[in-house]
Amino acid sequence: MVPGELSTLPSSEKVFVASNILTYHLFNDPVHGKRCKEFIGRAENDNFEGFISPIIVSETLFNFIKANIVKDYRIKPKGVVSFLKANPKAISKIDIRKASDLFRIFSVLSISESEIDECYKAIKDYALLTNDAFHVATMKWHGITNIATNDKPFPSCLLFGRTKEGRPIHVVCAYSKENNITIIITTYEPSINMGIDYRKRRV
C-alpha cells in the first residue's frame, strides 16, 4: 500500500486499521474524514479483511470520549483528564454506540503472551512507545503487512530479496531517520499470485 493513500489498498488484503482512521471517520474530519469514510465503506463491503486490536479500541474510545467532553462542556483538550477525574459521571452520559458499532465492522485480534513478548522486543530494539510497539507486534504475529493510518511516524516500504537458497522474500519495514534505525515489521514468502516475478502486482 502506498503510504498515505487508502484508496490504493488492493482487494482481498489483510489490513490493520489505526485508531486515527476510526476517529477521523467518527467525527467526519474536514481533512481526512471523506477518505476514511470511503475506506471504511470498503471494509463494510468486505473488499478486504480489516483488523483492529483491544488497544485500537481503547485509543479510539478515549478520543471519542475526549472529543465529546470538549464539545459538551467546552473544556480545552489538555484539561479533559483533570475534568473527568473531578467529574467521573460525565463519562456515563456519553453515548458510545456510534463507536462500538464501528468496531463491529472489523475483526478484533486478541493480544496473547507472545505479542507482549514481541512488544518488549520492539520497545527495546526500535525505541517505540508502548502502543506503537503493540501494533507492530500484533501485525507481525498475525502476518499482516498493511496498515491503514493517517499518521506518518516513519516512512514505510516493502523490500524484495532472495534467500541463499534462491527463495523470494518480502520484508515490510519502516525507517526512522531521527533514530537512524530500520524497523522490520514482518517478513514473508510471497505467493506467485501476488504479482509478476514477485515484484509487481497483477492487475
PyMOL commands that place a pseudoatom at each C-alpha (Angstrom):
pseudoatom trace, name=CA, resn=MET, resi=1, chain=A, elem=C, hetatm=0, pos=[0.000, 0.000, 0.000]
pseudoatom trace, name=CA, resn=VAL, resi=2, chain=A, elem=C, hetatm=0, pos=[1.312, 3.441, -0.910]
pseudoatom trace, name=CA, resn=PRO, resi=3, chain=A, elem=C, hetatm=0, pos=[1.845, 5.410, 2.337]
pseudoatom trace, name=CA, resn=GLY, resi=4, chain=A, elem=C, hetatm=0, pos=[-0.975, 7.899, 2.881]
pseudoatom trace, name=CA, resn=GLU, resi=5, chain=A, elem=C, hetatm=0, pos=[-3.182, 6.538, 0.052]
pseudoatom trace, name=CA, resn=LEU, resi=6, chain=A, elem=C, hetatm=0, pos=[-6.004, 4.453, 1.494]
pseudoatom trace, name=CA, resn=SER, resi=7, chain=A, elem=C, hetatm=0, pos=[-7.609, 4.082, -1.928]
pseudoatom trace, name=CA, resn=THR, resi=8, chain=A, elem=C, hetatm=0, pos=[-4.632, 2.093, -3.249]
pseudoatom trace, name=CA, resn=LEU, resi=9, chain=A, elem=C, hetatm=0, pos=[-5.204, -0.856, -0.920]
pseudoatom trace, name=CA, resn=PRO, resi=10, chain=A, elem=C, hetatm=0, pos=[-5.931, -3.858, -3.186]
pseudoatom trace, name=CA, resn=SER, resi=11, chain=A, elem=C, hetatm=0, pos=[-8.981, -6.048, -2.576]
pseudoatom trace, name=CA, resn=SER, resi=12, chain=A, elem=C, hetatm=0, pos=[-8.666, -9.254, -0.536]
pseudoatom trace, name=CA, resn=GLU, resi=13, chain=A, elem=C, hetatm=0, pos=[-5.732, -7.906, 1.508]
pseudoatom trace, name=CA, resn=LYS, resi=14, chain=A, elem=C, hetatm=0, pos=[-5.363, -8.048, 5.285]
pseudoatom trace, name=CA, resn=VAL, resi=15, chain=A, elem=C, hetatm=0, pos=[-5.094, -4.602, 6.814]
pseudoatom trace, name=CA, resn=PHE, resi=16, chain=A, elem=C, hetatm=0, pos=[-4.551, -3.395, 10.366]
pseudoatom trace, name=CA, resn=VAL, resi=17, chain=A, elem=C, hetatm=0, pos=[-6.578, -0.231, 10.979]
pseudoatom trace, name=CA, resn=ALA, resi=18, chain=A, elem=C, hetatm=0, pos=[-5.140, 2.535, 13.155]
pseudoatom trace, name=CA, resn=SER, resi=19, chain=A, elem=C, hetatm=0, pos=[-7.262, 4.461, 15.631]
pseudoatom trace, name=CA, resn=ASN, resi=20, chain=A, elem=C, hetatm=0, pos=[-6.799, 7.764, 13.775]
pseudoatom trace, name=CA, resn=ILE, resi=21, chain=A, elem=C, hetatm=0, pos=[-8.701, 6.322, 10.774]
pseudoatom trace, name=CA, resn=LEU, resi=22, chain=A, elem=C, hetatm=0, pos=[-11.628, 5.407, 13.033]
pseudoatom trace, name=CA, resn=THR, resi=23, chain=A, elem=C, hetatm=0, pos=[-11.505, 8.720, 14.907]
pseudoatom trace, name=CA, resn=TYR, resi=24, chain=A, elem=C, hetatm=0, pos=[-11.465, 10.829, 11.744]
pseudoatom trace, name=CA, resn=HIS, resi=25, chain=A, elem=C, hetatm=0, pos=[-14.423, 8.837, 10.444]
pseudoatom trace, name=CA, resn=LEU, resi=26, chain=A, elem=C, hetatm=0, pos=[-16.432, 9.164, 13.667]
pseudoatom trace, name=CA, resn=PHE, resi=27, chain=A, elem=C, hetatm=0, pos=[-16.107, 12.952, 13.668]
pseudoatom trace, name=CA, resn=ASN, resi=28, chain=A, elem=C, hetatm=0, pos=[-16.168, 13.470, 9.900]
pseudoatom trace, name=CA, resn=ASP, resi=29, chain=A, elem=C, hetatm=0, pos=[-12.816, 15.251, 9.999]
pseudoatom trace, name=CA, resn=PRO, resi=30, chain=A, elem=C, hetatm=0, pos=[-12.783, 18.061, 7.395]
pseudoatom trace, name=CA, resn=VAL, resi=31, chain=A, elem=C, hetatm=0, pos=[-9.382, 16.988, 6.044]
pseudoatom trace, name=CA, resn=HIS, resi=32, chain=A, elem=C, hetatm=0, pos=[-9.332, 13.188, 6.343]
pseudoatom trace, name=CA, resn=GLY, resi=33, chain=A, elem=C, hetatm=0, pos=[-12.977, 12.313, 7.001]
pseudoatom trace, name=CA, resn=LYS, resi=34, chain=A, elem=C, hetatm=0, pos=[-14.053, 11.690, 3.403]
pseudoatom trace, name=CA, resn=ARG, resi=35, chain=A, elem=C, hetatm=0, pos=[-11.173, 9.322, 2.611]
pseudoatom trace, name=CA, resn=CYS, resi=36, chain=A, elem=C, hetatm=0, pos=[-11.655, 7.478, 5.892]
pseudoatom trace, name=CA, resn=LYS, resi=37, chain=A, elem=C, hetatm=0, pos=[-15.390, 7.089, 5.212]
pseudoatom trace, name=CA, resn=GLU, resi=38, chain=A, elem=C, hetatm=0, pos=[-14.687, 5.641, 1.765]
pseudoatom trace, name=CA, resn=PHE, resi=39, chain=A, elem=C, hetatm=0, pos=[-12.103, 3.287, 3.238]
pseudoatom trace, name=CA, resn=ILE, resi=40, chain=A, elem=C, hetatm=0, pos=[-14.467, 2.061, 5.960]
pseudoatom trace, name=CA, resn=GLY, resi=41, chain=A, elem=C, hetatm=0, pos=[-17.189, 1.641, 3.340]
pseudoatom trace, name=CA, resn=ARG, resi=42, chain=A, elem=C, hetatm=0, pos=[-14.895, -0.793, 1.536]
pseudoatom trace, name=CA, resn=ALA, resi=43, chain=A, elem=C, hetatm=0, pos=[-14.395, -2.686, 4.785]
pseudoatom trace, name=CA, resn=GLU, resi=44, chain=A, elem=C, hetatm=0, pos=[-18.165, -2.933, 5.271]
pseudoatom trace, name=CA, resn=ASN, resi=45, chain=A, elem=C, hetatm=0, pos=[-18.476, -4.354, 1.754]
pseudoatom trace, name=CA, resn=ASP, resi=46, chain=A, elem=C, hetatm=0, pos=[-15.803, -6.979, 2.500]
pseudoatom trace, name=CA, resn=ASN, resi=47, chain=A, elem=C, hetatm=0, pos=[-13.376, -5.622, -0.118]
pseudoatom trace, name=CA, resn=PHE, resi=48, chain=A, elem=C, hetatm=0, pos=[-10.578, -6.552, 2.256]
pseudoatom trace, name=CA, resn=GLU, resi=49, chain=A, elem=C, hetatm=0, pos=[-10.061, -8.068, 5.718]
pseudoatom trace, name=CA, resn=GLY, resi=50, chain=A, elem=C, hetatm=0, pos=[-9.906, -5.323, 8.330]
pseudoatom trace, name=CA, resn=PHE, resi=51, chain=A, elem=C, hetatm=0, pos=[-8.408, -5.925, 11.765]
pseudoatom trace, name=CA, resn=ILE, resi=52, chain=A, elem=C, hetatm=0, pos=[-8.148, -3.944, 14.987]
pseudoatom trace, name=CA, resn=SER, resi=53, chain=A, elem=C, hetatm=0, pos=[-6.880, -4.785, 18.468]
pseudoatom trace, name=CA, resn=PRO, resi=54, chain=A, elem=C, hetatm=0, pos=[-8.080, -4.028, 22.002]
pseudoatom trace, name=CA, resn=ILE, resi=55, chain=A, elem=C, hetatm=0, pos=[-5.529, -1.210, 22.066]
pseudoatom trace, name=CA, resn=ILE, resi=56, chain=A, elem=C, hetatm=0, pos=[-7.042, 0.323, 18.914]
pseudoatom trace, name=CA, resn=VAL, resi=57, chain=A, elem=C, hetatm=0, pos=[-10.468, 0.106, 20.580]
pseudoatom trace, name=CA, resn=SER, resi=58, chain=A, elem=C, hetatm=0, pos=[-9.082, 1.796, 23.705]
pseudoatom trace, name=CA, resn=GLU, resi=59, chain=A, elem=C, hetatm=0, pos=[-7.350, 4.587, 21.765]
pseudoatom trace, name=CA, resn=THR, resi=60, chain=A, elem=C, hetatm=0, pos=[-10.443, 5.283, 19.658]
pseudoatom trace, name=CA, resn=LEU, resi=61, chain=A, elem=C, hetatm=0, pos=[-12.830, 5.258, 22.616]
pseudoatom trace, name=CA, resn=PHE, resi=62, chain=A, elem=C, hetatm=0, pos=[-10.570, 7.644, 24.514]
pseudoatom trace, name=CA, resn=ASN, resi=63, chain=A, elem=C, hetatm=0, pos=[-10.502, 10.007, 21.516]
pseudoatom trace, name=CA, resn=PHE, resi=64, chain=A, elem=C, hetatm=0, pos=[-14.289, 9.704, 21.211]
pseudoatom trace, name=CA, resn=ILE, resi=65, chain=A, elem=C, hetatm=0, pos=[-14.882, 10.431, 24.898]
pseudoatom trace, name=CA, resn=LYS, resi=66, chain=A, elem=C, hetatm=0, pos=[-12.381, 13.296, 24.943]
pseudoatom trace, name=CA, resn=ALA, resi=67, chain=A, elem=C, hetatm=0, pos=[-13.923, 14.957, 21.879]
pseudoatom trace, name=CA, resn=ASN, resi=68, chain=A, elem=C, hetatm=0, pos=[-17.417, 14.719, 23.353]
pseudoatom trace, name=CA, resn=ILE, resi=69, chain=A, elem=C, hetatm=0, pos=[-16.288, 16.208, 26.660]
pseudoatom trace, name=CA, resn=VAL, resi=70, chain=A, elem=C, hetatm=0, pos=[-14.602, 19.096, 24.826]
pseudoatom trace, name=CA, resn=LYS, resi=71, chain=A, elem=C, hetatm=0, pos=[-17.787, 19.732, 22.841]
pseudoatom trace, name=CA, resn=ASP, resi=72, chain=A, elem=C, hetatm=0, pos=[-20.360, 19.276, 25.626]
pseudoatom trace, name=CA, resn=TYR, resi=73, chain=A, elem=C, hetatm=0, pos=[-18.528, 21.049, 28.440]
pseudoatom trace, name=CA, resn=ARG, resi=74, chain=A, elem=C, hetatm=0, pos=[-16.379, 23.461, 26.427]
pseudoatom trace, name=CA, resn=ILE, resi=75, chain=A, elem=C, hetatm=0, pos=[-13.239, 22.101, 28.035]
pseudoatom trace, name=CA, resn=LYS, resi=76, chain=A, elem=C, hetatm=0, pos=[-9.854, 22.602, 26.393]
pseudoatom trace, name=CA, resn=PRO, resi=77, chain=A, elem=C, hetatm=0, pos=[-8.385, 19.246, 25.222]
pseudoatom trace, name=CA, resn=LYS, resi=78, chain=A, elem=C, hetatm=0, pos=[-5.482, 19.457, 27.667]
pseudoatom trace, name=CA, resn=GLY, resi=79, chain=A, elem=C, hetatm=0, pos=[-7.933, 19.826, 30.555]
pseudoatom trace, name=CA, resn=VAL, resi=80, chain=A, elem=C, hetatm=0, pos=[-10.107, 16.781, 29.777]
pseudoatom trace, name=CA, resn=VAL, resi=81, chain=A, elem=C, hetatm=0, pos=[-8.346, 14.286, 32.051]
pseudoatom trace, name=CA, resn=SER, resi=82, chain=A, elem=C, hetatm=0, pos=[-8.438, 16.651, 35.056]
pseudoatom trace, name=CA, resn=PHE, resi=83, chain=A, elem=C, hetatm=0, pos=[-12.099, 17.417, 34.360]
pseudoatom trace, name=CA, resn=LEU, resi=84, chain=A, elem=C, hetatm=0, pos=[-13.019, 13.719, 34.224]
pseudoatom trace, name=CA, resn=LYS, resi=85, chain=A, elem=C, hetatm=0, pos=[-11.175, 12.958, 37.447]
pseudoatom trace, name=CA, resn=ALA, resi=86, chain=A, elem=C, hetatm=0, pos=[-13.269, 15.641, 39.149]
pseudoatom trace, name=CA, resn=ASN, resi=87, chain=A, elem=C, hetatm=0, pos=[-16.484, 14.719, 37.275]
pseudoatom trace, name=CA, resn=PRO, resi=88, chain=A, elem=C, hetatm=0, pos=[-16.347, 10.962, 36.515]
pseudoatom trace, name=CA, resn=LYS, resi=89, chain=A, elem=C, hetatm=0, pos=[-20.124, 10.702, 35.976]
pseudoatom trace, name=CA, resn=ALA, resi=90, chain=A, elem=C, hetatm=0, pos=[-19.747, 12.774, 32.816]
pseudoatom trace, name=CA, resn=ILE, resi=91, chain=A, elem=C, hetatm=0, pos=[-18.365, 9.678, 31.097]
pseudoatom trace, name=CA, resn=SER, resi=92, chain=A, elem=C, hetatm=0, pos=[-21.533, 7.654, 31.669]
pseudoatom trace, name=CA, resn=LYS, resi=93, chain=A, elem=C, hetatm=0, pos=[-23.582, 10.347, 29.913]
pseudoatom trace, name=CA, resn=ILE, resi=94, chain=A, elem=C, hetatm=0, pos=[-21.730, 9.824, 26.634]
pseudoatom trace, name=CA, resn=ASP, resi=95, chain=A, elem=C, hetatm=0, pos=[-23.450, 7.553, 24.100]
pseudoatom trace, name=CA, resn=ILE, resi=96, chain=A, elem=C, hetatm=0, pos=[-20.645, 5.340, 22.787]
pseudoatom trace, name=CA, resn=ARG, resi=97, chain=A, elem=C, hetatm=0, pos=[-22.853, 3.249, 20.486]
pseudoatom trace, name=CA, resn=LYS, resi=98, chain=A, elem=C, hetatm=0, pos=[-21.610, 5.062, 17.398]
pseudoatom trace, name=CA, resn=ALA, resi=99, chain=A, elem=C, hetatm=0, pos=[-18.074, 3.942, 18.226]
pseudoatom trace, name=CA, resn=SER, resi=100, chain=A, elem=C, hetatm=0, pos=[-18.994, 0.405, 19.285]
pseudoatom trace, name=CA, resn=ASP, resi=101, chain=A, elem=C, hetatm=0, pos=[-20.990, -0.106, 16.075]
pseudoatom trace, name=CA, resn=LEU, resi=102, chain=A, elem=C, hetatm=0, pos=[-17.941, 0.933, 14.083]
pseudoatom trace, name=CA, resn=PHE, resi=103, chain=A, elem=C, hetatm=0, pos=[-15.717, -1.614, 15.843]
pseudoatom trace, name=CA, resn=ARG, resi=104, chain=A, elem=C, hetatm=0, pos=[-18.055, -4.430, 14.772]
pseudoatom trace, name=CA, resn=ILE, resi=105, chain=A, elem=C, hetatm=0, pos=[-17.073, -3.893, 11.141]
pseudoatom trace, name=CA, resn=PHE, resi=106, chain=A, elem=C, hetatm=0, pos=[-13.610, -5.250, 11.911]
pseudoatom trace, name=CA, resn=SER, resi=107, chain=A, elem=C, hetatm=0, pos=[-12.178, -8.444, 13.378]
pseudoatom trace, name=CA, resn=VAL, resi=108, chain=A, elem=C, hetatm=0, pos=[-10.697, -7.794, 16.818]
pseudoatom trace, name=CA, resn=LEU, resi=109, chain=A, elem=C, hetatm=0, pos=[-7.372, -9.559, 17.339]
pseudoatom trace, name=CA, resn=SER, resi=110, chain=A, elem=C, hetatm=0, pos=[-6.579, -10.799, 20.816]
pseudoatom trace, name=CA, resn=ILE, resi=111, chain=A, elem=C, hetatm=0, pos=[-3.275, -9.963, 22.472]
pseudoatom trace, name=CA, resn=SER, resi=112, chain=A, elem=C, hetatm=0, pos=[-1.507, -13.022, 23.827]
pseudoatom trace, name=CA, resn=GLU, resi=113, chain=A, elem=C, hetatm=0, pos=[1.677, -13.500, 25.807]
pseudoatom trace, name=CA, resn=SER, resi=114, chain=A, elem=C, hetatm=0, pos=[3.529, -13.911, 22.508]
pseudoatom trace, name=CA, resn=GLU, resi=115, chain=A, elem=C, hetatm=0, pos=[2.531, -10.426, 21.348]
pseudoatom trace, name=CA, resn=ILE, resi=116, chain=A, elem=C, hetatm=0, pos=[3.523, -8.999, 24.730]
pseudoatom trace, name=CA, resn=ASP, resi=117, chain=A, elem=C, hetatm=0, pos=[6.996, -10.547, 24.398]
pseudoatom trace, name=CA, resn=GLU, resi=118, chain=A, elem=C, hetatm=0, pos=[7.240, -9.171, 20.859]
pseudoatom trace, name=CA, resn=CYS, resi=119, chain=A, elem=C, hetatm=0, pos=[6.186, -5.763, 22.200]
pseudoatom trace, name=CA, resn=TYR, resi=120, chain=A, elem=C, hetatm=0, pos=[9.045, -5.780, 24.731]
pseudoatom trace, name=CA, resn=LYS, resi=121, chain=A, elem=C, hetatm=0, pos=[11.444, -6.516, 21.870]
pseudoatom trace, name=CA, resn=ALA, resi=122, chain=A, elem=C, hetatm=0, pos=[10.060, -3.694, 19.692]
pseudoatom trace, name=CA, resn=ILE, resi=123, chain=A, elem=C, hetatm=0, pos=[10.382, -1.190, 22.561]
pseudoatom trace, name=CA, resn=LYS, resi=124, chain=A, elem=C, hetatm=0, pos=[13.992, -2.185, 23.227]
pseudoatom trace, name=CA, resn=ASP, resi=125, chain=A, elem=C, hetatm=0, pos=[15.180, -2.619, 19.635]
pseudoatom trace, name=CA, resn=TYR, resi=126, chain=A, elem=C, hetatm=0, pos=[13.327, 0.210, 17.904]
pseudoatom trace, name=CA, resn=ALA, resi=127, chain=A, elem=C, hetatm=0, pos=[12.677, 2.778, 20.668]
pseudoatom trace, name=CA, resn=LEU, resi=128, chain=A, elem=C, hetatm=0, pos=[8.907, 2.637, 20.097]
pseudoatom trace, name=CA, resn=LEU, resi=129, chain=A, elem=C, hetatm=0, pos=[6.315, 3.843, 22.581]
pseudoatom trace, name=CA, resn=THR, resi=130, chain=A, elem=C, hetatm=0, pos=[4.165, 1.081, 24.069]
pseudoatom trace, name=CA, resn=ASN, resi=131, chain=A, elem=C, hetatm=0, pos=[1.065, 1.326, 21.877]
pseudoatom trace, name=CA, resn=ASP, resi=132, chain=A, elem=C, hetatm=0, pos=[3.090, 1.583, 18.665]
pseudoatom trace, name=CA, resn=ALA, resi=133, chain=A, elem=C, hetatm=0, pos=[5.159, -1.392, 19.774]
pseudoatom trace, name=CA, resn=PHE, resi=134, chain=A, elem=C, hetatm=0, pos=[1.986, -3.396, 20.419]
pseudoatom trace, name=CA, resn=HIS, resi=135, chain=A, elem=C, hetatm=0, pos=[0.684, -2.517, 16.937]
pseudoatom trace, name=CA, resn=VAL, resi=136, chain=A, elem=C, hetatm=0, pos=[3.917, -3.744, 15.347]
pseudoatom trace, name=CA, resn=ALA, resi=137, chain=A, elem=C, hetatm=0, pos=[3.880, -6.906, 17.474]
pseudoatom trace, name=CA, resn=THR, resi=138, chain=A, elem=C, hetatm=0, pos=[0.234, -7.659, 16.656]
pseudoatom trace, name=CA, resn=MET, resi=139, chain=A, elem=C, hetatm=0, pos=[0.771, -7.178, 12.918]
pseudoatom trace, name=CA, resn=LYS, resi=140, chain=A, elem=C, hetatm=0, pos=[3.883, -9.328, 12.938]
pseudoatom trace, name=CA, resn=TRP, resi=141, chain=A, elem=C, hetatm=0, pos=[2.306, -12.138, 14.951]
pseudoatom trace, name=CA, resn=HIS, resi=142, chain=A, elem=C, hetatm=0, pos=[-0.795, -12.289, 12.733]
pseudoatom trace, name=CA, resn=GLY, resi=143, chain=A, elem=C, hetatm=0, pos=[1.065, -11.923, 9.441]
pseudoatom trace, name=CA, resn=ILE, resi=144, chain=A, elem=C, hetatm=0, pos=[-0.500, -8.565, 8.500]
pseudoatom trace, name=CA, resn=THR, resi=145, chain=A, elem=C, hetatm=0, pos=[1.647, -6.463, 6.177]
pseudoatom trace, name=CA, resn=ASN, resi=146, chain=A, elem=C, hetatm=0, pos=[-0.663, -3.482, 5.535]
pseudoatom trace, name=CA, resn=ILE, resi=147, chain=A, elem=C, hetatm=0, pos=[-1.574, -0.748, 7.996]
pseudoatom trace, name=CA, resn=ALA, resi=148, chain=A, elem=C, hetatm=0, pos=[-4.188, 1.938, 7.305]
pseudoatom trace, name=CA, resn=THR, resi=149, chain=A, elem=C, hetatm=0, pos=[-3.203, 5.133, 9.081]
pseudoatom trace, name=CA, resn=ASN, resi=150, chain=A, elem=C, hetatm=0, pos=[-3.095, 8.880, 8.584]
pseudoatom trace, name=CA, resn=ASP, resi=151, chain=A, elem=C, hetatm=0, pos=[-0.149, 9.173, 10.959]
pseudoatom trace, name=CA, resn=LYS, resi=152, chain=A, elem=C, hetatm=0, pos=[3.317, 9.105, 9.468]
pseudoatom trace, name=CA, resn=PRO, resi=153, chain=A, elem=C, hetatm=0, pos=[5.746, 8.449, 12.313]
pseudoatom trace, name=CA, resn=PHE, resi=154, chain=A, elem=C, hetatm=0, pos=[8.105, 6.688, 9.898]
pseudoatom trace, name=CA, resn=PRO, resi=155, chain=A, elem=C, hetatm=0, pos=[8.109, 6.254, 6.098]
pseudoatom trace, name=CA, resn=SER, resi=156, chain=A, elem=C, hetatm=0, pos=[7.456, 2.601, 5.228]
pseudoatom trace, name=CA, resn=CYS, resi=157, chain=A, elem=C, hetatm=0, pos=[8.291, 0.342, 2.319]
pseudoatom trace, name=CA, resn=LEU, resi=158, chain=A, elem=C, hetatm=0, pos=[8.164, -3.215, 1.030]
pseudoatom trace, name=CA, resn=LEU, resi=159, chain=A, elem=C, hetatm=0, pos=[11.547, -4.712, 0.102]
pseudoatom trace, name=CA, resn=PHE, resi=160, chain=A, elem=C, hetatm=0, pos=[12.129, -7.681, -2.188]
pseudoatom trace, name=CA, resn=GLY, resi=161, chain=A, elem=C, hetatm=0, pos=[15.037, -10.107, -1.975]
pseudoatom trace, name=CA, resn=ARG, resi=162, chain=A, elem=C, hetatm=0, pos=[16.005, -13.770, -2.115]
pseudoatom trace, name=CA, resn=THR, resi=163, chain=A, elem=C, hetatm=0, pos=[17.372, -16.198, 0.443]
pseudoatom trace, name=CA, resn=LYS, resi=164, chain=A, elem=C, hetatm=0, pos=[20.654, -18.075, -0.005]
pseudoatom trace, name=CA, resn=GLU, resi=165, chain=A, elem=C, hetatm=0, pos=[18.582, -20.887, -1.483]
pseudoatom trace, name=CA, resn=GLY, resi=166, chain=A, elem=C, hetatm=0, pos=[17.069, -18.516, -4.040]
pseudoatom trace, name=CA, resn=ARG, resi=167, chain=A, elem=C, hetatm=0, pos=[13.583, -18.358, -2.486]
pseudoatom trace, name=CA, resn=PRO, resi=168, chain=A, elem=C, hetatm=0, pos=[11.800, -14.974, -2.878]
pseudoatom trace, name=CA, resn=ILE, resi=169, chain=A, elem=C, hetatm=0, pos=[11.182, -12.988, 0.292]
pseudoatom trace, name=CA, resn=HIS, resi=170, chain=A, elem=C, hetatm=0, pos=[9.363, -9.754, 1.121]
pseudoatom trace, name=CA, resn=VAL, resi=171, chain=A, elem=C, hetatm=0, pos=[10.337, -7.542, 4.061]
pseudoatom trace, name=CA, resn=VAL, resi=172, chain=A, elem=C, hetatm=0, pos=[7.932, -4.880, 5.363]
pseudoatom trace, name=CA, resn=CYS, resi=173, chain=A, elem=C, hetatm=0, pos=[9.915, -2.210, 7.180]
pseudoatom trace, name=CA, resn=ALA, resi=174, chain=A, elem=C, hetatm=0, pos=[9.890, 1.399, 8.321]
pseudoatom trace, name=CA, resn=TYR, resi=175, chain=A, elem=C, hetatm=0, pos=[12.806, 3.796, 8.677]
pseudoatom trace, name=CA, resn=SER, resi=176, chain=A, elem=C, hetatm=0, pos=[13.353, 6.334, 11.440]
pseudoatom trace, name=CA, resn=LYS, resi=177, chain=A, elem=C, hetatm=0, pos=[15.785, 8.967, 10.168]
pseudoatom trace, name=CA, resn=GLU, resi=178, chain=A, elem=C, hetatm=0, pos=[15.912, 10.653, 13.581]
pseudoatom trace, name=CA, resn=ASN, resi=179, chain=A, elem=C, hetatm=0, pos=[16.992, 7.455, 15.341]
pseudoatom trace, name=CA, resn=ASN, resi=180, chain=A, elem=C, hetatm=0, pos=[18.846, 6.029, 12.305]
pseudoatom trace, name=CA, resn=ILE, resi=181, chain=A, elem=C, hetatm=0, pos=[17.091, 2.686, 12.652]
pseudoatom trace, name=CA, resn=THR, resi=182, chain=A, elem=C, hetatm=0, pos=[15.213, 0.391, 10.310]
pseudoatom trace, name=CA, resn=ILE, resi=183, chain=A, elem=C, hetatm=0, pos=[12.214, -1.315, 11.904]
pseudoatom trace, name=CA, resn=ILE, resi=184, chain=A, elem=C, hetatm=0, pos=[11.374, -4.705, 10.416]
pseudoatom trace, name=CA, resn=ILE, resi=185, chain=A, elem=C, hetatm=0, pos=[7.636, -5.182, 10.836]
pseudoatom trace, name=CA, resn=THR, resi=186, chain=A, elem=C, hetatm=0, pos=[7.381, -8.614, 9.257]
pseudoatom trace, name=CA, resn=THR, resi=187, chain=A, elem=C, hetatm=0, pos=[8.877, -10.903, 6.622]
pseudoatom trace, name=CA, resn=TYR, resi=188, chain=A, elem=C, hetatm=0, pos=[7.098, -13.467, 4.469]
pseudoatom trace, name=CA, resn=GLU, resi=189, chain=A, elem=C, hetatm=0, pos=[7.455, -15.572, 1.337]
pseudoatom trace, name=CA, resn=PRO, resi=190, chain=A, elem=C, hetatm=0, pos=[5.218, -14.065, -1.345]
pseudoatom trace, name=CA, resn=SER, resi=191, chain=A, elem=C, hetatm=0, pos=[2.740, -16.110, -3.320]
pseudoatom trace, name=CA, resn=ILE, resi=192, chain=A, elem=C, hetatm=0, pos=[3.191, -16.371, -7.088]
pseudoatom trace, name=CA, resn=ASN, resi=193, chain=A, elem=C, hetatm=0, pos=[-0.357, -14.974, -7.329]
pseudoatom trace, name=CA, resn=MET, resi=194, chain=A, elem=C, hetatm=0, pos=[0.800, -11.715, -5.779]
pseudoatom trace, name=CA, resn=GLY, resi=195, chain=A, elem=C, hetatm=0, pos=[2.467, -10.477, -8.929]
pseudoatom trace, name=CA, resn=ILE, resi=196, chain=A, elem=C, hetatm=0, pos=[4.889, -10.826, -11.778]
pseudoatom trace, name=CA, resn=ASP, resi=197, chain=A, elem=C, hetatm=0, pos=[8.237, -12.210, -10.592]
pseudoatom trace, name=CA, resn=TYR, resi=198, chain=A, elem=C, hetatm=0, pos=[7.065, -11.323, -7.046]
pseudoatom trace, name=CA, resn=ARG, resi=199, chain=A, elem=C, hetatm=0, pos=[7.799, -7.633, -7.748]
pseudoatom trace, name=CA, resn=LYS, resi=200, chain=A, elem=C, hetatm=0, pos=[4.682, -6.140, -9.375]
pseudoatom trace, name=CA, resn=ARG, resi=201, chain=A, elem=C, hetatm=0, pos=[1.075, -6.846, -8.507]
pseudoatom trace, name=CA, resn=ARG, resi=202, chain=A, elem=C, hetatm=0, pos=[-1.071, -8.377, -11.216]
pseudoatom trace, name=CA, resn=VAL, resi=203, chain=A, elem=C, hetatm=0, pos=[-3.790, -6.069, -12.494]
for i in range(1, 203): cmd.bond("trace and resi %d" % i, "trace and resi %d" % (i + 1))
show_as sticks, trace
zoom trace
